[in-house]
Amino acid sequence: MGVRNAEREREEERHSDAGRPDTSPPNVREPMCPSRGVLEHVTSRWGVLVLAALLERSYRFSELRREVGGVSEKMLAQTLRTLERDGFVDRDAKPVIPPRVDYTLTDVGREAAEQVWGLARWSERRLDAVDAARTAYDAGSRAASGGRPG
């Protein structure tokens, strides 16, 4: 039921009010496009990793920091605030001592995280092709510069 409903909703979103498919391209290339900011938050260096981690389960701040790896406390806090403001993450502060705060994905956050996770899986599958392209590019760049780096 859930999968079919989600598929139907996506199909409905692709159609305009007149019932025709919405074939207009996204406006994300335009500087003032509202969805551009959302994309920047979801695909940021730490946003991607936080969303991917929270796709597995809820985390406390320190657990999430360990799970993501390499992120400073300040940057993780900023990323979580941004994702919470955008409606992707829910912050649940429990009134206990010591304070306990759990971070979970909202429904919209789960949807975004699934898209990000799909891109991550694709990049893993295509890593060999990317490595081959990099090697070929680097070899061509060295040849064009007469063997000098850069």
Summary of the structure (lengths in Angstrom):
residues: 150
radius of gyration: 20.3
end to end distance: 54.8
largest distance: 66.2
contacts: 342
relative contact order: 0.09
helix: 61%
strand: 11%
